[in-house]
């Protein structure tokens, strides 16, 4: 079995993105050129599994589901989540402006990458892009719920979060924040709570198999419309990853820590006045441009791979 190092690294990037509320691993999959390959591989699992139980031919099952690709990719995602959870949490708490700027630049560049995949633009496609943008923006304006930590909530959180993760522009982590289970799941990752993680992973598996079939059908029958909606999703998500925010309301998480509940976006100059801290504008611009250039580089690598 050949180990695909490049696929593993793309999985690592997807995992790093998935940790951050507001950034989607699906976006990374798209700009690195493996999005449709991932969807079709996931879609083939259930039919191939049924055939395997009937015929007992593991080799055909493995080839049908593109097993090496899936195992390599998800190994990268898992390793990234387990190894970077503490680092990302630290950076978001102590260096929020540079980290949010990095992901803001990533999403802006990704908007252009996804938009270029469409064969044409029309009034109808602009309309669907606007629908996607408004829907995504409205989701980011929701107030997080306060859900009791439990195994059942971990399972259903996995279903909803993974569906969001697969969609470029909608963050699985952000959905967890909205459900009120983000701190709960992140703590389970950092503390290696295998029971909660197993339930969460089971929900993710159910969600993955469901959303993959829907998206494959959409790409097969309405590719341009699907891309337009996904482009809109990413545009709408930009408000969530805007680096300069004023916290209007806090809440206490399951560990007694005070975390932001309601936030308001500010201009850099107003940030210094309102919050009383440096806006770090030059650092933010540098991080955004660097991440945007990284997206362009990854896209060019993906194009060369396809050709």
N, C-alpha and C positions, 0 to 999 in steps of 0.2 A: 504493500500500500504506500503510494507516494505521498509524502508530507508536503503540502502546499504552503510554503513559508509566507508568500505574499498574502494568501487568503487568511492565514493566522494573524498577520499584522493588521489586516483590515478588520478582523474580529476584535482585536485589541482596541482599535480606534472606535469601533461601534460601542464597545463596552464602556470606554471612557466617556463617550457622549451620553450614554444612557444614564449615567450616574447623576448628571446635571439636570435639574428641573428646567425645562424649556428647550432642551436640545434632544433631537431624535436620532437614535441609531439608524433608523431607516434613511435619514438624510445622508449619513456617511456611506451606507450601502449603495445609495444611488450615485453619489459622486465618485465612488471608487469602482463603479461599473459592475457590481455583482447583484444589484437589486432584483432584476427579473430572474436571474439564475437562482437566487434564493427562494423567490416565490414559487417557481415551478418545481424546485426540489421539495419544498414543503408540501405542495399540493399533491405530489405523487406518493406521499408516505402512506396514507390510508389505503388506496387501491393496491399498492405494492405489498402492504402488510397482509391484506386479505389474501392476495395471491400466494404469499409466502406460507401462511398457515395451511393453504390448500395444497401447494406443490412441494413445500419444504426445500426450496432452492434458495439458499442464502445469498449466493453470488449474484443471481439475477435481481434479488431484492435490493442488495447493496448498490448495484449499478443503476437500478431504476430510480432510487431516491437520491442518487449522487452522494452516497454516504460519506466518502472521504472528504468532500467539500463541506458538508454539514458539520461533521465532527470537528474538522479543523477550524471552521469559522466559530462555532459555539465554544470550542476550547479557548480560543482567543478572547471571546466575549467574557466567559466565566473568569478566566485568569485576570483580565483587566478589572472586572468588577471587584473581585476579591482583593486584589493588590492595590488598587487605586482608590477604594472607597474612603479610607482614612485621609489620604492626600487631598482628594477633591473636597472633602468636607472641610479640611483645614484651610485650603485656599479660598473656598467660598466664604468662610468665616473671617479670615484675617486679610485676604487680598481680593475682595469681591470685584473691584473695578477692573483690574487686569484680566481676571478669569472670565467675567461676563463679556468684556470687550472681545476677547478671543473668540467666544462662541457667537457673538453678534456678527463679527466679520465672516465667520464660517457660514452662517445662515444666509447672509447677504450674497456671498459668492455662489452659494448653492442654488439660490433663486434663479440666477442667470443660467447655471448649468442645466437645471431641470427645464427651464423655459426653452432653451435651445434644442432640447430633445424633440420638441413638437415640430411636425412637418409644416404647419402653418398656424397663423393667428387669425382669428375672426371675431366678430362682435359676440357671437355665441360663446366662444372660448374665453373671452374677456369676462363675460357674465359669470361663467362657472368659476373663474379665478377669483372674482370678487366674492362669490358665495363662499368659497373656501377660506378666503382671507377674513371675512366677517365672522364666519363660524369659529375659526381658530382664535380670533381676537376675543370673541365673547367667552370662549372657554377660559382664556387667560384672565378674564375679569371676575371669574367666580370666586367666591370666598371659600376657603378650605373647610371641609367638614371636620367633625370631631368624632372619629370612629374608635370604638373600643378595640384594642389589640387582641386578636384571637386567631386561631388557625383557620376558621371559616373565612374571616375577612382577608387573611393572607391569600387564600385560594382565589377568591373572587377579585382581589386586587391584581393578582397575577394575570387573570384573563383580560381585564380591562387595560392594564399597563402594557402588556405585550402587543395588544391590538394597536395601541397608540404608538408603540415603539416602531412597529413595522411601517407605519405611515410617515413618510418624510414630512417634517414640519410639526408633528404632534409628538410631544415628549412623553414617554412612558413614566419617567420620574415625576413630571408635572402632574400627570393623572393621579399618581400616588399622593402627591401633595394635596390635590383637590379632595381625594377620598379621606385624607387625614391619616394615611398609613405610611407615609414616606419615612418618617423618623423610626417607626416601628420596624419596617423592612430593612432600612439601612443599619439599624442596631443589630438585627439578626445576622446581617452579613459580617459586620465587624466583630461580633461575639461568637460567630460560627454556631448559631442556633439551628441545628440541622433539621429539626422537626418543622419549624416555621419555614425554613428555606425549601424543604421538600414539598410542603403544601403550596408555597408560592410558585415553585417550579412546575408543579402539576397544573396549576391554573394557567401558567404561561404556555404549557404544551397544548392545552385545550384551545386557548385563544389563538395560538400560532396556526394550528391546523384549520381553524375556522376562517380567520381573516385571509389566509393565503389563497384559499379557494375563491373567495369573493374578489380579491384583487387580480388574480389571474384571469378571471372571467371579464373583469373591467378592462384590463389591458388588451385582451383578445378582441373585445367588441367595441370599446370606446376609449382607445388609447389616448387620443388628444385631449378628450374631456377629462380623463383621469389625471393626466399630467397637468392640465390647467388647474384642477382642484388642488392637487398636491402643491403646485406653485403658490396658490393662494394660501394654503395652510402655512407654508413657511413665512410668507409675508406677514400674516396675522400673528405669528408666534414671535415676531421681532420685539413687540412691546414687552414680552415677558423677560427677554434677555438684555433689555436696555440697561447699560451699566450703572447709571446714576439714578438712585431711588431714595425716596424718603419713606421711612416706615411710619405708617399712621396708627397701626394697631399691632400689638404682640399677642401671642398665645403661649401657654405652657405645654411643652410636649410631654410624652410619657415618662421622660427621665427628669422632669422638673426644670428643663432649660427653657428660657424664653426665646421664641423664634418668631420671625415676621409673619403676620397674618394678612394685613392689608398694606399695600405699598403704592406710592405715587411716583411716576417717572418725572425726572427733573432735567433741565438743561445743565451742562457742566458748570456754567457760571452761577446758576441759581443753587446748585448743589453745595457749593462752598458757603454761600450765604445762609441757606436753610439748615444744612446739616452741620456746618462748621468744621468740615474736614477738607483736605486738598482734593481737588477733582481728578488729579493725575491724568489730565487730558492727553498730554503727549505720549505717555505710556499706553493709554487706552487706544489711541490712534495707531501706534506702532503694533500693538497686539492684534488689532482688528485687521490691519493690512497684511500682517504676517500670516494670520490664519486664512485670509482670503487667497493669498498667493499659494498657500499649501493646498487649498481646494483646487485651484487651477492646475497645480502640479499633479495632484492625484487624478484629476480628470484626464489629463494628457496621458498619464501612465495607463489608465483604463482604456482609453481610445487605442493606444498602441497594442494593448493586450487583445482587444477585440479584433483588430485588423491582422 
